[in-house]
Amino acid sequence: MGILITAASTAKAHQLKNKLNAPNTVLGDFEDLPELLLKSKSIIKLANPNAENYIHLMLSLCLDNDIIGIYPLRELEFNKLQEAKQLFEEYGIELFKV
């Protein structure tokens, strides 16, 4: 079971990961990332929050990767996920505000 921190291309995401110091913490981002990081699986590619099926894609990603908590660092991501907070909670996935 893990934690997902979005906005992996920002320093804030890496600082939060270090602060949490939790096992199974995954960084992810929808913005362009170096292919090397994606191949190493140290960062995962996320759906763009502007996508029509964003909530579905994020829920699927969390379920497929056994994610139990999300720290959406970008305001757009947070707002979109907050709209579906109850759905995520029904699957045991908590949304955190930083």
C-alpha positions in Angstrom: 0.0 0.0 0.0 1.4 3.3 -1.0 1.1 7.1 -1.1 1.0 9.1 -4.4 2.4 12.6 -4.5 1.7 14.5 -7.7 3.7 17.3 -9.3 6.8 15.2 -9.4 8.6 17.7 -11.5 8.5 20.2 -8.6 10.8 20.6 -5.6 7.8 20.6 -3.4 6.9 17.0 -4.3 10.4 15.8 -3.4 10.5 17.8 -0.2 7.1 16.3 0.8 8.4 12.8 0.0 11.4 13.3 2.2 9.3 14.8 5.0 6.8 11.9 5.0 9.7 9.4 4.9 7.0 6.7 4.3 7.7 3.4 2.5 6.0 2.9 -0.9 5.7 6.6 -1.6 5.4 7.2 -5.4 5.9 10.4 -7.3 3.8 11.1 -10.4 3.2 13.9 -12.8 1.1 14.6 -15.9 3.7 17.1 -17.3 6.5 15.9 -19.6 9.1 13.9 -17.7 12.5 12.6 -18.7 12.1 9.1 -20.2 14.9 7.8 -18.0 12.8 8.5 -14.8 9.7 6.9 -16.3 11.6 3.8 -17.3 13.2 3.5 -13.9 9.7 3.6 -12.4 10.9 6.2 -9.8 8.2 8.5 -11.2 5.0 7.5 -12.9 3.0 9.3 -15.6 -0.3 10.6 -14.5 -3.4 11.6 -16.4 -3.9 15.2 -17.4 -6.4 16.8 -15.0 -8.0 18.5 -18.1 -8.9 15.1 -19.5 -12.6 14.3 -19.6 -12.0 10.9 -17.9 -9.4 12.2 -15.4 -11.2 10.9 -12.3 -11.7 7.4 -13.8 -8.0 7.3 -14.9 -6.7 8.4 -11.5 -9.0 5.9 -9.7 -7.8 3.1 -11.9 -4.2 4.1 -11.4 -4.6 4.1 -7.6 -6.3 0.7 -7.6 -3.8 -0.8 -10.0 -0.9 0.4 -7.8 -2.4 -0.2 -4.4 -2.4 3.6 -3.6 -4.2 4.4 -0.4 -3.5 8.2 -0.2 -2.9 11.0 -2.6 -1.2 14.4 -2.1 -2.4 16.4 -5.2 0.0 19.3 -5.1 -1.3 21.3 -8.1 -4.5 23.2 -7.5 -6.2 21.9 -10.6 -5.5 18.3 -9.6 -6.7 18.9 -6.0 -9.9 20.6 -7.2 -10.8 17.8 -9.6 -10.0 15.0 -7.1 -11.9 16.9 -4.4 -15.0 16.7 -6.5 -14.8 12.9 -6.4 -13.5 12.6 -2.8 -16.4 10.4 -1.8 -15.8 8.0 -4.6 -12.1 7.7 -3.7 -13.0 7.2 -0.1 -15.3 4.4 -1.0 -12.3 2.6 -2.4 -10.2 3.4 0.7 -8.2 6.2 -0.9 -7.7 9.3 1.1 -7.0 12.8 -0.4 -4.7 15.0 1.5 -4.3 18.8 1.4 -0.8 20.2 1.8 
